[in-house]
Amino acid sequence: MKGYSIEERAINLAHYIIDSKDTVRGAAKKFGISKSTVHKDVTLKNGRKSG
């Protein structure tokens, strides 16, 4: 997912998780990024602070 802005990556991840009903772990594997990155991107884009 290199070359994407954080916003684009977060939107793509969110759409993937919703459409596929996959888990954070599954999305991380699919997109080749860590689980913590998936969680951080999706929660930050959703307006919530993680950590």
N, CA, C and O atoms as CSV, one atom per row, in Angstrom:
chain,resi,resn,atom,element,x,y,z
A,1,MET,N,N,0.824,-1.188,0.000
A,1,MET,CA,C,0.000,0.000,0.000
A,1,MET,C,C,0.866,1.249,0.000
A,1,MET,O,O,0.429,2.323,0.413
A,2,LYS,N,N,2.068,1.101,-0.456
A,2,LYS,CA,C,2.933,2.270,-0.530
A,2,LYS,C,C,2.466,3.175,-1.648
A,2,LYS,O,O,1.939,2.708,-2.658
A,3,GLY,N,N,2.658,4.469,-1.469
A,3,GLY,CA,C,2.231,5.417,-2.471
A,3,GLY,C,C,0.850,5.986,-2.205
A,3,GLY,O,O,0.407,6.899,-2.901
A,4,TYR,N,N,0.165,5.449,-1.196
A,4,TYR,CA,C,-1.148,5.949,-0.817
A,4,TYR,C,C,-1.000,6.912,0.349
A,4,TYR,O,O,-0.105,6.751,1.179
A,5,SER,N,N,-1.864,7.901,0.417
A,5,SER,CA,C,-1.903,8.746,1.608
A,5,SER,C,C,-2.558,7.936,2.726
A,5,SER,O,O,-3.202,6.919,2.465
A,6,ILE,N,N,-2.397,8.380,3.949
A,6,ILE,CA,C,-3.016,7.679,5.072
A,6,ILE,C,C,-4.527,7.648,4.904
A,6,ILE,O,O,-5.169,6.641,5.205
A,7,GLU,N,N,-5.094,8.744,4.427
A,7,GLU,CA,C,-6.542,8.800,4.234
A,7,GLU,C,C,-7.012,7.779,3.215
A,7,GLU,O,O,-8.001,7.080,3.436
A,8,GLU,N,N,-6.293,7.692,2.085
A,8,GLU,CA,C,-6.667,6.718,1.051
A,8,GLU,C,C,-6.536,5.297,1.576
A,8,GLU,O,O,-7.397,4.453,1.327
A,9,ARG,N,N,-5.457,5.037,2.302
A,9,ARG,CA,C,-5.231,3.703,2.849
A,9,ARG,C,C,-6.332,3.349,3.847
A,9,ARG,O,O,-6.843,2.229,3.842
A,10,ALA,N,N,-6.692,4.298,4.698
A,10,ALA,CA,C,-7.734,4.051,5.696
A,10,ALA,C,C,-9.074,3.745,5.033
A,10,ALA,O,O,-9.795,2.845,5.463
A,11,ILE,N,N,-9.397,4.490,3.997
A,11,ILE,CA,C,-10.661,4.266,3.280
A,11,ILE,C,C,-10.650,2.906,2.597
A,11,ILE,O,O,-11.632,2.167,2.666
A,12,ASN,N,N,-9.546,2.572,1.938
A,12,ASN,CA,C,-9.446,1.265,1.277
A,12,ASN,C,C,-9.553,0.131,2.289
A,12,ASN,O,O,-10.238,-0.862,2.040
A,13,LEU,N,N,-8.883,0.272,3.425
A,13,LEU,CA,C,-8.953,-0.754,4.464
A,13,LEU,C,C,-10.370,-0.895,5.000
A,13,LEU,O,O,-10.876,-2.008,5.144
A,14,ALA,N,N,-11.007,0.228,5.293
A,14,ALA,CA,C,-12.361,0.192,5.834
A,14,ALA,C,C,-13.327,-0.461,4.856
A,14,ALA,O,O,-14.150,-1.285,5.252
A,15,HIS,N,N,-13.231,-0.103,3.595
A,15,HIS,CA,C,-14.109,-0.705,2.584
A,15,HIS,C,C,-13.857,-2.205,2.487
A,15,HIS,O,O,-14.797,-2.994,2.395
A,16,TYR,N,N,-12.595,-2.591,2.507
A,16,TYR,CA,C,-12.271,-4.014,2.427
A,16,TYR,C,C,-12.854,-4.778,3.609
A,16,TYR,O,O,-13.479,-5.822,3.430
A,17,ILE,N,N,-12.647,-4.254,4.825
A,17,ILE,CA,C,-13.128,-4.937,6.023
A,17,ILE,C,C,-14.649,-5.047,6.018
A,17,ILE,O,O,-15.198,-6.095,6.358
A,18,ILE,N,N,-15.320,-3.986,5.640
A,18,ILE,CA,C,-16.792,-3.992,5.613
A,18,ILE,C,C,-17.313,-4.934,4.530
A,18,ILE,O,O,-18.191,-5.757,4.788
A,19,ASP,N,N,-16.774,-4.813,3.326
A,19,ASP,CA,C,-17.271,-5.619,2.204
A,19,ASP,C,C,-16.986,-7.103,2.374
A,19,ASP,O,O,-17.833,-7.941,2.064
A,20,SER,N,N,-15.797,-7.429,2.865
A,20,SER,CA,C,-15.404,-8.835,2.976
A,20,SER,C,C,-15.765,-9.445,4.320
A,20,SER,O,O,-15.718,-10.663,4.489
A,21,LYS,N,N,-16.130,-8.584,5.287
A,21,LYS,CA,C,-16.396,-9.034,6.662
A,21,LYS,C,C,-15.172,-9.740,7.237
A,21,LYS,O,O,-15.288,-10.657,8.051
A,22,ASP,N,N,-14.014,-9.299,6.801
A,22,ASP,CA,C,-12.748,-9.866,7.273
A,22,ASP,C,C,-12.338,-9.185,8.572
A,22,ASP,O,O,-12.914,-8.171,8.965
A,23,THR,N,N,-11.347,-9.748,9.223
A,23,THR,CA,C,-10.838,-9.204,10.475
A,23,THR,C,C,-9.688,-8.237,10.214
A,23,THR,O,O,-9.200,-8.122,9.089
A,24,VAL,N,N,-9.262,-7.545,11.270
A,24,VAL,CA,C,-8.087,-6.680,11.169
A,24,VAL,C,C,-6.883,-7.513,10.744
A,24,VAL,O,O,-6.093,-7.088,9.901
A,25,ARG,N,N,-6.748,-8.690,11.324
A,25,ARG,CA,C,-5.636,-9.580,10.974
A,25,ARG,C,C,-5.687,-9.968,9.493
A,25,ARG,O,O,-4.662,-9.969,8.812
A,26,GLY,N,N,-6.877,-10.294,9.004
A,26,GLY,CA,C,-7.029,-10.659,7.598
A,26,GLY,C,C,-6.731,-9.501,6.666
A,26,GLY,O,O,-6.109,-9.682,5.620
A,27,ALA,N,N,-7.175,-8.311,7.044
A,27,ALA,CA,C,-6.907,-7.122,6.227
A,27,ALA,C,C,-5.417,-6.822,6.200
A,27,ALA,O,O,-4.870,-6.458,5.159
A,28,ALA,N,N,-4.762,-6.974,7.342
A,28,ALA,CA,C,-3.319,-6.728,7.406
A,28,ALA,C,C,-2.576,-7.666,6.468
A,28,ALA,O,O,-1.668,-7.250,5.749
A,29,LYS,N,N,-2.963,-8.921,6.481
A,29,LYS,CA,C,-2.321,-9.907,5.605
A,29,LYS,C,C,-2.585,-9.584,4.135
A,29,LYS,O,O,-1.677,-9.639,3.305
A,30,LYS,N,N,-3.823,-9.251,3.825
A,30,LYS,CA,C,-4.217,-8.935,2.442
A,30,LYS,C,C,-3.444,-7.736,1.892
A,30,LYS,O,O,-3.008,-7.749,0.740
A,31,PHE,N,N,-3.275,-6.692,2.725
A,31,PHE,CA,C,-2.634,-5.465,2.275
A,31,PHE,C,C,-1.141,-5.413,2.575
A,31,PHE,O,O,-0.466,-4.459,2.188
A,32,GLY,N,N,-0.616,-6.430,3.262
A,32,GLY,CA,C,0.815,-6.499,3.522
A,32,GLY,C,C,1.315,-5.463,4.526
A,32,GLY,O,O,2.428,-4.952,4.400
A,33,ILE,N,N,0.486,-5.161,5.520
A,33,ILE,CA,C,0.865,-4.216,6.569
A,33,ILE,C,C,0.564,-4.850,7.919
A,33,ILE,O,O,-0.065,-5.906,7.986
A,34,SER,N,N,1.012,-4.208,8.993
A,34,SER,CA,C,0.810,-4.788,10.321
A,34,SER,C,C,-0.621,-4.577,10.818
A,34,SER,O,O,-1.341,-3.687,10.365
A,35,LYS,N,N,-0.997,-5.431,11.767
A,35,LYS,CA,C,-2.324,-5.301,12.384
A,35,LYS,C,C,-2.457,-3.960,13.080
A,35,LYS,O,O,-3.516,-3.334,13.029
A,36,SER,N,N,-1.395,-3.515,13.729
A,36,SER,CA,C,-1.469,-2.236,14.441
A,36,SER,C,C,-1.648,-1.079,13.478
A,36,SER,O,O,-2.314,-0.098,13.809
A,37,THR,N,N,-1.068,-1.175,12.295
A,37,THR,CA,C,-1.252,-0.126,11.281
A,37,THR,C,C,-2.695,-0.096,10.799
A,37,THR,O,O,-3.277,0.978,10.645
A,38,VAL,N,N,-3.271,-1.264,10.561
A,38,VAL,CA,C,-4.675,-1.326,10.145
A,38,VAL,C,C,-5.545,-0.683,11.215
A,38,VAL,O,O,-6.373,0.176,10.912
A,39,HIS,N,N,-5.363,-1.092,12.455
A,39,HIS,CA,C,-6.184,-0.572,13.548
A,39,HIS,C,C,-6.008,0.937,13.691
A,39,HIS,O,O,-6.992,1.664,13.824
A,40,LYS,N,N,-4.773,1.410,13.664
A,40,LYS,CA,C,-4.489,2.843,13.803
A,40,LYS,C,C,-5.135,3.632,12.671
A,40,LYS,O,O,-5.793,4.643,12.917
A,41,ASP,N,N,-4.956,3.187,11.451
A,41,ASP,CA,C,-5.498,3.921,10.301
A,41,ASP,C,C,-7.017,3.989,10.345
A,41,ASP,O,O,-7.594,5.057,10.138
A,42,VAL,N,N,-7.661,2.885,10.606
A,42,VAL,CA,C,-9.117,2.853,10.575
A,42,VAL,C,C,-9.694,3.636,11.749
A,42,VAL,O,O,-10.680,4.351,11.566
A,43,THR,N,N,-9.127,3.532,12.937
A,43,THR,CA,C,-9.671,4.268,14.066
A,43,THR,C,C,-9.373,5.750,13.962
A,43,THR,O,O,-10.231,6.558,14.318
A,44,LEU,N,N,-8.209,6.144,13.497
A,44,LEU,CA,C,-7.895,7.558,13.347
A,44,LEU,C,C,-8.758,8.194,12.272
A,44,LEU,O,O,-9.206,9.329,12.439
A,45,LYS,N,N,-8.999,7.500,11.184
A,45,LYS,CA,C,-9.845,8.029,10.112
A,45,LYS,C,C,-11.286,8.161,10.605
A,45,LYS,O,O,-12.034,9.022,10.143
A,46,ASN,N,N,-11.660,7.307,11.540
A,46,ASN,CA,C,-13.008,7.305,12.078
A,46,ASN,C,C,-13.200,8.392,13.134
A,46,ASN,O,O,-14.286,8.521,13.699
A,47,GLY,N,N,-12.153,9.173,13.403
A,47,GLY,CA,C,-12.263,10.266,14.343
A,47,GLY,C,C,-11.984,9.896,15.785
A,47,GLY,O,O,-12.229,10.688,16.695
A,48,ARG,N,N,-11.476,8.708,15.992
A,48,ARG,CA,C,-11.152,8.261,17.344
A,48,ARG,C,C,-9.643,8.228,17.514
A,48,ARG,O,O,-8.900,7.961,16.570
A,49,LYS,N,N,-9.213,8.500,18.713
A,49,LYS,CA,C,-7.784,8.421,19.014
A,49,LYS,C,C,-7.489,7.014,19.509
A,49,LYS,O,O,-8.216,6.467,20.338
A,50,SER,N,N,-6.418,6.439,18.992
A,50,SER,CA,C,-6.009,5.127,19.493
A,50,SER,C,C,-4.904,5.325,20.506
A,50,SER,O,O,-4.177,6.318,20.472
A,51,GLY,N,N,-4.787,4.361,21.413
A,51,GLY,CA,C,-3.716,4.372,22.391
A,51,GLY,C,C,-4.025,5.210,23.496
A,51,GLY,O,O,-3.221,5.334,24.420
